Amino acid sequence: MAVPKRRHSSTRGKKRRTGWKLKRPTLQVCSHCSSPKRTHRVCANCGYYNGEEIVAPRDK
């Protein structure tokens, strides 16, 4: 069974955990309605993606 021979320093452990942070999702402006939307997804506001209507918008 693999057991470490010596103790790792706290700095070494912190270096290993540097990529664990949560990142904010990237947003783009919808080309049809100008509302913010996630990249590569259908706009939740108007239902358009890449200039085409994919989903009919809901009535408010």
C-alpha positions in Angstrom: 0.0 0.0 0.0 1.4 3.4 -0.9 2.1 5.6 2.1 3.9 8.9 2.0 7.3 8.8 3.5 7.3 12.4 4.7 4.7 15.0 5.5 3.7 17.4 2.7 4.0 21.1 3.6 0.8 23.2 3.8 2.0 25.2 0.8 2.2 22.1 -1.3 -1.3 21.2 -0.4 -2.6 24.7 -1.2 -0.9 24.5 -4.6 -2.8 21.3 -5.3 -6.1 23.0 -4.5 -5.6 26.1 -6.6 -8.1 25.0 -9.3 -11.0 24.3 -6.9 -12.5 27.7 -7.1 -15.9 28.2 -8.7 -15.9 30.4 -11.8 -18.5 32.8 -12.9 -20.4 31.6 -16.0 -19.5 33.5 -19.1 -22.3 35.7 -20.5 -22.9 37.1 -23.9 -25.5 39.5 -25.2 -28.3 37.9 -27.2 -28.1 39.1 -30.8 -31.9 39.2 -31.1 -33.2 40.7 -27.9 -29.9 42.1 -26.3 -30.5 40.4 -23.0 -27.5 38.5 -21.3 -27.4 34.8 -21.9 -25.0 31.9 -21.4 -22.7 31.1 -24.3 -23.8 28.3 -26.7 -27.3 28.2 -25.3 -30.7 29.2 -26.5 -31.8 32.6 -25.1 -34.2 32.1 -22.2 -35.9 35.5 -23.0 -36.6 35.2 -26.7 -35.9 31.6 -27.6 -33.4 32.4 -30.4 -30.0 30.8 -31.0 -27.6 31.8 -33.8 -30.2 33.9 -35.5 -32.9 31.2 -35.6 -36.0 30.7 -33.4 -35.5 27.4 -31.7 -38.1 27.6 -29.0 -41.3 29.7 -29.1 -41.2 32.3 -26.3 -43.6 32.0 -23.4 -46.5 34.5 -23.0 -46.1 36.7 -20.0 
